[in-house]
Every structure is written in C-alpha cells, then in structure tokens.
C-alpha cells in the first residue's frame, strides 16, 4: 500500500527507501504463512498500541481491500480467538520487550483449535515489530500531523470524500461494494497493487481542530525534561520520563482524544514503557548481544521459518548503517560510525540490550541532552512526540539528518523487539 508521507521523508535517503519498500511489500503482499486480511489486522493492532491513526487507517483500508470481515473492525471482541490471543505479545513487544518469555510462545503454539504454527508466529512477530517501529518513524518525522491543512494537528481518520473509513465498515453500500469487488480478486496478484495505488492517491487526512500537543514552559522543560543518563556498565541510571515537559493531545475539557477511536483494538491500554531497571545484583535481565545476536542467531531462525524475510531485514539493517552522516557527526565532534553507534546502542540500552565491547560513557559525551530526550520519546512513547519537538530540539541538524536519526531509531527499535521475540522462540524450540 501507499505510505506517501513516510516515503516522502525516507526519500531523503533513496537507497534506504528502496530496501524499506521491498521488505514492506514482501511482508504485506507476497506469499507467506499468514492470510492477507490477518496481516493487515495485526498491523492495526500493532499501530493502535501507539495510537498511530496514520497506520491504523491505512491498514483498515488494506484490510477491506483484502476481503476482510468488516465486523472485525468493531474491535478485538469481534475477531477470532487465534488473532485475539496475539494481543499479549503485541502489548509486551510494543512497550517492554524484555518481558517476553518462552511461556508466551508456548501458550500460542500449544495444540488447540486456535494454535499458531511456528511459521505463522514468526510472520506475526515481524509484522508487530515492523509496525511498532514504523509508528515511531511516523510520529518522529511528523507524518501523523503533516497530512492536515497547514501540516499540523491532523489526527482525524482517513476518509473517502467526507466519509470516515471507520464508518464505512458499518454495512453501507460503499463497504459492501468494496467487499464484493475484492472478494473476486486473486490474493496471488497482490490485490492488484497498481489499482490499489491509484485508489490510495485519492485518500487524504482531514484536519481536526483540536488542541495540539505542546511543550510546557522552557524553564520547566529545562528542569524536568532530562534524558536517560547511561551508566558506565550500560544501564540507564536516573532515566526520568522525557515526556515530563509535554502535554498529551487533549480537548478543551482536558480529555485525551487520541485513544478513544483506537481503544477497541487494545486491551490494557495503560500498559506502557517503563525504564529498564538494571541492578548489579540482578544480571539475568540484561540481554547480552554476545549471547544472542541478529547476525549469528536471529537472522538464520527467521529466514528458516519465513523464507527470505531474513535477507530483506538484514539488507535494511545494513542500509541504515551505511547511510552517510559525516556532517551530522562532525557537528558532534566525532567520526560518523562512532556517532551512529552511539545512537544505536543508546536505543538498545533503553530496552536492556547491552554490548560488552562498548564503553557507554561515550553516549553521554556524544549525545547532548535534548537529542537524548527526543530519541527516548520517539523510541519509547512516540505518541507523545509532536512537530514542535522535531523543529525545536534539533536546530543544528538539516532535515535530511533528522530523518536519518529517525531511521536509526526505526531500525534499532525493530531489531531490539526481534531479538527478544526470536530468543524466546529459540528457547521454546530448545
């Protein structure tokens, strides 16, 4: 499907965009273990965890195009138990991936009427991680807001004409005609992708006149908006919430409007990110890349159970690592590779992933406080990001450089979720 706002931003780095689109197309539209409608519904569940209407509405449309049952769009209570059972690992991977265990995997794979196969589960895990990380990019680059009039504050569901697609599923003539047409189409033809693209060009996001997310006064921001300080062993010491200086999107009565329409796709909406608490006396929680890495373990497992996806993911990881960042690093007074590794390891550190060969004191030296605030917000609670943060926190960066850092956030976060999930699957198989 079309991701115009996303691809426009990624277009600053065309080689990466090419690898992203190849992986995205393979994941959503090519042969794989999961039915096409289920893929899009899983994407809806994943994006809803971060209240990302941009992605939810895109996949609502794609779900209907794939012949999905409109009743499912009423919420989790109306979907098959097999899909609903995925909610727990969706929640954990989105916010605290270090909590996933082989018991979560076993529960989904146990023999029953609604059991998952290993191949299906791997496909689902990649989908969840992809959409969680893409939600970070969407918010981080302002794609959630940029589609509206004036490019700000647009959080209204996608519409066709002036009809919301959430309403289009309630049995009206358009919905029924859409289903009638698409159920005749072959899924093997990737839902006539060219036709889909033409239709998607007519889809736009309408503005909604709600109050925007805003920063509190700069004085309070200076006092409370500290980023996580990384300790000498790689733990995050005194990781206060970087959103402490932010207010959520709210109406004039102070009621948060961002969650209402998407609440039906979530259970336990109050479950969110918490700082990964690393204690010297409790070493078991720390994920050591030397013991389980993408290159040595994750790649081969995911590629064996979901053919070729490992190669596409690996190409994407390598592509973001190879992007040029000489000017950005020069401003920070370091080599490009050092700067990028500092950002990558800082993100992994927030998820409890540690590299024994890295001196974490470098993170505090390389990344100024406001940059760390931004990275942590986009990584851990992207729904609290707004365009003012993007503009104000990074004045010394060019737009393409800001996009580059958001790509690093996307890929580092996705790899972190995959490492935890694939390790749990490996432990279950052993």
Helices and strands as residue ranges (DSSP letters): H 4-10, G 11-13, H 14-29, H 36-48, H 53-65, G 70-74, G 76-78, H 81-84, H 87-95, G 97-99, H 102-109, H 118-140, H 143-146, G 149-151, E 158-160, E 163-164, G 167-169, H 173-182, G 187-189, H 193-200, E 204-205, E 214-215, H 218-224, E 229-230, E 236-237, G 242-245, E 246-247, G 263-265, E 287-288, I 294-298, H 299-305, H 309-322, H 326-332, H 336-350, E 353-354, H 361-366, H 369-380, G 382-384, H 387-392, H 399-429
